[in-house]
Amino acid sequence: MQFNLNELPIIQRMAWLQHAIAPRPICFASTIDKEGNVNLSPFSFFNLFSSNPPIVIFSPARKGRDNTTKHTLENVLDFPEVVINICDYNMVQQVSLASCEFPKGVDEFTKAGFTKESSLLVKPPRVKESPVQLECKVLEVKPLGTEGGAGNLVIAEVLLMHVNDAILNEDNTMIDQTKLHHVARLGGDWYCKVDSSNLFRVEKPNLKLGIGVDALPVSIRNSNILTGNHLGQLGNVHELPFVDPAFNDDRLKNIIQYYSINPDDMEKELHLYAEELLDAGKVSEAWQVLLALNQ
């Protein structure tokens, strides 16, 4: 299926994009107007774009229904400061409640049941219940259009970061990813929760280059069992491994012994075993199993 987005009604276009481009982190933005009235509203068009300087961007879009603008946008244009409160699972229903289109001047902190906490460097208050709060100054607001659905990029520099001690690791040196249960926005009414049950690690290349999928032996590269993810793991080693005589594995020995008279079946079983090892993150062991074909 394919279609030209410009030929779709705005609401339908937004739905297709928001279902496809996900998950999106949630910026729970606290702002104030010239009179000091506080506004609190969530935005899922949000992310980190620079570490030095520390820049985040979120986008309060014009409403697709009537082309009106959000109070948050009006506030940052009048008073260029914002606190971005990170949304976690324990507060997601209240965050959703705060997205209601309350009249200007209504305090969403009160409506959604959140607690105001004074900021140190900016005037908008922080959300006490949020595990991470970013005090920011707004550097620029860049409109992307003037019609309904058009975004407005709020480019903000993080001045001060508050982190709840409860989500730190044992050494208090970094956020423990298993303790911060991020919530991200999908399409429609759908969200997703990040916790230890759906976290996984991907070893990242640093200074050394991976050998690449194209350097893998043909029998591995053309495997009917190993997926692209598996090949990516195998290709991320810094040099082609060699057979380690010290590698001792009873299951490997049994496969070689049982299927010694049928090389095709042996290759299949070795690939199945390597698949299990790669799924468990045991790349070195998987390589030793796969190299057994050449012994």
N, C-alpha and C positions, 0 to 999 in steps of 0.2 A: 504494500500500500504506500502511496506517496501523494502528497498534495502541496500546493503552494500556500504557505501560511498567510500571505497577504490577501488571499481570497476567502479566508475564513472569518466569521464574525469574531470580535475581540474576545468574548467570553470563551468561545470554543478554542480559539488559538491559545489563550492562557492555560486552559485545561490540558491540552496536548503537551505543551511545553513543561508544565509543572509536574505532570505525571512522568515525563521522560527524563527530565533533568533533576535528579534526586538521588540520595537525600541531601537536603539543604539545611545547614545549621540555622538556628533561630537567634536573631538579634532582638532582645527585649529592651527597647530603647526608652530611657527616661529623659524627658526634655522639659523646658519651661518656656513660657511666653514672656513678653515684656513686663507684664504685671506680676510675674512670679507664679502663675498658675502652672501646676505640674501636669504633664501628660505621660502616659505609659502605654506603649503599644509594641506588639511583636512584628518582626519582618523576617521573612525567610530568604529574601534576596540579600545575602550577607556572607562575607568571608574576610579572611586575612590576606592582605596583598603585599605587605612589606614588613620586614623585621627591623630594618635600619634605614630610615626611621620606621617605627612601628605604626603601620597604617592599616586600618580596617575600613571597609566600605559596605554600606547598606543602602537599599533603594526603596524609599516610599513611592510606590507607583500611583499615578492618577487612576481613579476608579474607572473601570471599564464601562460601568452602567451610565454614569452621568458626568464623567470627566472632572469631578471635584478632586481636591487634594487633601492629603492627610494632615491632621493637626501637627503631627511630628515634623512634617516638612515645613509648615508655616513657622513652627517654633525655632528650628535650627537656622532658618533664614533670618529671623528676628534676633535670636540669641544663640550664637554658634558654639554651643556646648552640649554634650550628651553623655549619659552613662549607658554603656551597653552591658546589660546583665545577661549572663549565659543561662539558658534554660536547661534544667535537668528534669528527669522523670517525675520527681516529687512535686513539681510545681506546674506541670504542663496543662492541667485542666484550668488552673487559675490564669495562666498565660493566655489560653484560648478565650476565657471570659473577658480579659482585658482588651481583646481585639474587637469587641462590640463597638458599634459606631455611636458611642455616647456623645451628647452635645458638648460643644466646646466649653471648657471650664469645669466639667465633671472630672473628679479625681479618680482615675482608674486604680490607684493604690487602694482606695477605700472600697470601690466597687468589687475588685477582685480579691480583696482581703490580704494584700501584701503590706509589709512593714517598711516605712521609710527609714533610711539611715543616711546621715549627713555625709556628703562627699568632702574630700579634703582640698582638692584643687579646682573643682568646678561647682557650679550652683545646683544643677539638677541632683536630686537625691538618688541614692542607690537602693536596690531591692535587697533587703537583708536576707531573704530566703534564697537568693541566688548564690551558688557555690563559687562563682567567679564574676567579678564586677570590674569593668574597665572605664575609668574616668578619661574622657576624651575631649579634645578641642576640635571643632569642625574647621577644616582647612578650605574646603570648597564644596559647593553644591552644583553638580553638573546635570542640567536637564537633558534628557534624551529625546524629548518630543513634547508636543503640546496637546495631543489628543488622548482620549481614554486609553489606559493601559501603558502609557509611556512612563518609564522609570525616571527617577531623579537620584543620581549617585551622590550620596553624602560621604565625602572623603574625610575621615577623621583620624587624628593622631592620638594614640594611647599615651596618656601622661602618667597614669598610675594604675596598677593592677592589684586588686584585692583577691586573695585566694583563701577559701575556708580551710583551716588546718585539717579538718576531717578527711579531706580528699588528697592529702599529701602522702608520699611514700614513707617508709619507716625511718629514713634518714632526714626527712623534711627538706629534701633537696629538689624535689620535682613532684608534679601532679602524678598520682597513681591512676593510670588510665582505667583500671578496673573499679575504681571508687567513684569516678565521675560519670554518672549515667546520662550522657548526652541524649537529648531528644532532637530529632531532625524531621523536617517537613517533607512529605511526599505530595502526591496529587490528591485533590478532593479533600475528604475527611481523614486521610491516612497520614500516620506518623510512624516513626520507628524509634526504638529505644536501644541505646548501646549499653551492653553490660557484658560480664565475663562469659556469658553463654554464646555470644556471637562475635567476640573479639578473636582475631588471629594475627599472627605476625608474618610479615614479608621482609626477608632480609634484603636490605638496601645496599647496592654497590656504593662504595665510597671512592677512595683514591685508585684502587685497582679495578681494571676493566674485566667484565665477565667474558668468557670465550664466545658466547652467543649460541643461539640455536643452530645456526648454520655450521658450527664446528662440531656438532654432535655426530657420532657415527650414524650412518644411514639407517641401520636397523632400529636405532632409538628414535631418530627423527621421524621415521615413517611408521611408528608404532600405532597399532589399532587400539591400544589400551591406554597409553599415556596421553594425557590431554595437553593443551597448550600451556596451562599453568604448570604442569609437571615439567615440560620441556624448558619453560622459563626458569624453573628452579635449577635444573641440571646445567643450563647454559650460563648460570650466574657464578659458576666457579671461576677462579682466576687462571687456572691452567687445567688442561685435560688430565684427569686423575689417572693413576696407574694402579695395577693390582697390588694390594697390600697382603703379603704372605701371612701377616699376623692376624688378619681378619678371620675370625672364627664364628661361624653361624650354622647351627644345626639344620635349620630349615633350608638354607642354601645348599648344604651338603645333600640333604634328602632329595631336593629337586634335581640336582645334577645326577645323582645316582639313579633315581627312579625313571628319569626321562632321557637317559644317556643315549638310547637307541633311536630317539625321535627328536631331532633338533628343533623342529617347528613347535612341538608341544613344550619343549624345554624353554624356548624363547617366550612363549605365551605365559608360562608359569613364572618365569623370572620377571617379566614385565608386570604381572599382577602383584608379585611380592614388592617390586620396586614402587609400584603405585601406592601400596599401603605405607611404605616407609616415607615416601615423599609427602603423603597426606599428614603424616605425623611430624613432618619437619626434619626428618633424618636424611639429609641429602648425601652425606658422606657414605652412609650405609647403603643407600640406594645405588650409588655409583659402583660400589663393590659388587653388589648383586648383578648389575647390568654388565659389568666388565667380565663376569664369569663366563659369558658367552664366548669370549675370545680366548679363554684359557685352553 
